[in-house]
Amino acid sequence: MKKTLIFILCIGFGLFFSQAKETVVNPSTGTTTEERKQAEYPGGINAFMREVSQKIDIKRIKGGSGQVRASAKFSVNTQGIIEKISITGSNEKVNKEIERVMKSMTTKWTSGEYKGSPAEIFYTLPFIVNFE
C-alpha cells in the first residue's frame, strides 16, 4: 500500500511540475497556435546557467568534497523577475550559495505568456558543484 501511494505521488509531482508547451489546432485554418510561452532569459537558459555558475563563490562553501548536487525551483513573474526560489540538496552551504546568487541576478527575463496574457512561469534546474 505504501509503495503504491509513493508511486502515485511521484507521478503526480512529475505531472504537476512538468513544463510542456500546449498547442491548439485551429480547425478552420489548420494552423497551430501556442497557448503557453515559456519565459526566456536573454541568450537562453544556457546563458543563465553559465552566469549563475560564474557567480558562485566556492570560498563561501567550506568543507565541501567530491560532487554535490542541488535542485533550484523558482518562478519568473510577469515583470521578468526571479522569485519564489527554493533550493534543495544534500549540502546546506551549497544550497545557500546558489540561493544567494539567484537572488543577486539583476538581468530581467522576457515574461512568459498563457493564452496571450503575461503569466508567472516556474522552472526547475539542476546544479552540480565539483570540489577538488
FENBELSUL-V756115 format. One record per residue. RES is the residue in one small letter. SS is DSSP state (H for helix, E for strand, L for the rest). PHI is phi in degrees with one decimal (* if undefined). OMEGA is omega as a letter, one per 20 degrees, with the letter a starting at -180 (999 if undefined). Layout:
BEGIN
<<RES,SS,PHI,OMEGA> <RES,SS,PHI,OMEGA>>
END
This chain:
BEGIN
<<m,L,*,a> <k,H,-64.1,a> <k,H,-63.9,r> <t,H,-64.9,r> <l,H,-63.3,r> <i,H,-63.4,r> <f,H,-61.1,a> <i,H,-65.6,r> <l,H,-63.7,r> <c,H,-62.2,r> <i,H,-65.1,r> <g,H,-61.0,r> <f,H,-65.6,r> <g,H,-60.8,r> <l,H,-70.6,a> <f,H,-66.9,a> <f,L,-94.8,r> <s,L,-71.1,a> <q,L,-119.8,a> <a,L,-117.9,r> <k,L,-86.7,r> <e,L,-102.9,r> <t,E,-125.2,r> <v,E,-126.2,r> <v,E,-94.1,r> <n,L,-79.0,a> <p,L,-64.5,a> <s,L,-75.8,a> <t,L,-107.1,a> <g,L,77.4,r> <t,L,-94.6,r> <t,E,-106.5,r> <t,E,-125.3,r> <e,E,-80.2,r> <e,L,-86.8,a> <r,E,-124.1,r> <k,E,-121.1,a> <q,L,-69.3,r> <a,L,-67.7,a> <e,E,-127.0,r> <y,L,-86.3,r> <p,L,-57.7,a> <g,L,95.9,r> <g,L,96.2,a> <i,H,-65.8,r> <n,H,-65.7,r> <a,H,-64.9,r> <f,H,-63.6,a> <m,H,-62.5,r> <r,H,-63.3,a> <e,H,-65.2,r> <v,H,-63.3,a> <s,H,-64.6,r> <q,H,-71.5,a> <k,H,-86.4,r> <i,L,-68.3,a> <d,L,-100.1,a> <i,H,-62.4,r> <k,H,-62.9,r> <r,H,-74.3,a> <i,L,-103.6,a> <k,L,-101.1,r> <g,L,85.4,r> <g,L,-82.4,r> <s,L,-149.8,r> <g,E,74.5,a> <q,E,-115.3,a> <v,E,-118.7,r> <r,E,-108.4,r> <a,E,-145.2,r> <s,E,-129.0,a> <a,E,-107.8,r> <k,E,-112.7,a> <f,E,-155.1,r> <s,E,-123.4,r> <v,E,-112.7,a> <n,L,-77.2,a> <t,L,-68.9,r> <q,L,-93.3,r> <g,L,84.4,a> <i,L,-105.9,r> <i,E,-74.1,r> <e,E,-150.9,a> <k,E,52.1,a> <i,E,-84.0,r> <s,E,-137.9,a> <i,E,-112.8,r> <t,E,-123.9,r> <g,E,175.6,a> <s,L,-81.7,a> <n,L,-111.5,a> <e,H,-62.7,r> <k,H,-67.1,r> <v,H,-65.0,r> <n,H,-57.9,a> <k,H,-66.0,r> <e,H,-68.1,r> <i,H,-63.4,r> <e,H,-63.1,r> <r,H,-59.9,a> <v,H,-66.1,a> <m,H,-65.5,r> <k,H,-69.7,a> <s,H,-84.4,a> <m,L,-66.8,a> <t,L,-108.3,r> <t,L,-69.3,a> <k,L,-83.5,r> <w,L,-86.9,r> <t,E,-80.1,a> <s,L,-66.0,r> <g,E,-80.7,r> <e,E,-135.4,r> <y,E,-135.7,a> <k,L,53.8,r> <g,L,84.0,r> <s,E,-110.6,r> <p,E,-56.9,a> <a,E,-143.0,r> <e,L,-77.2,a> <i,E,-118.8,a> <f,E,-102.8,r> <y,E,-130.3,r> <t,E,-131.8,a> <l,E,-125.4,r> <p,E,-86.2,r> <f,E,-129.4,r> <i,E,-127.9,r> <v,E,-112.0,r> <n,E,-102.3,r> <f,E,-105.4,a> <e,L,-113.3,999>>
END
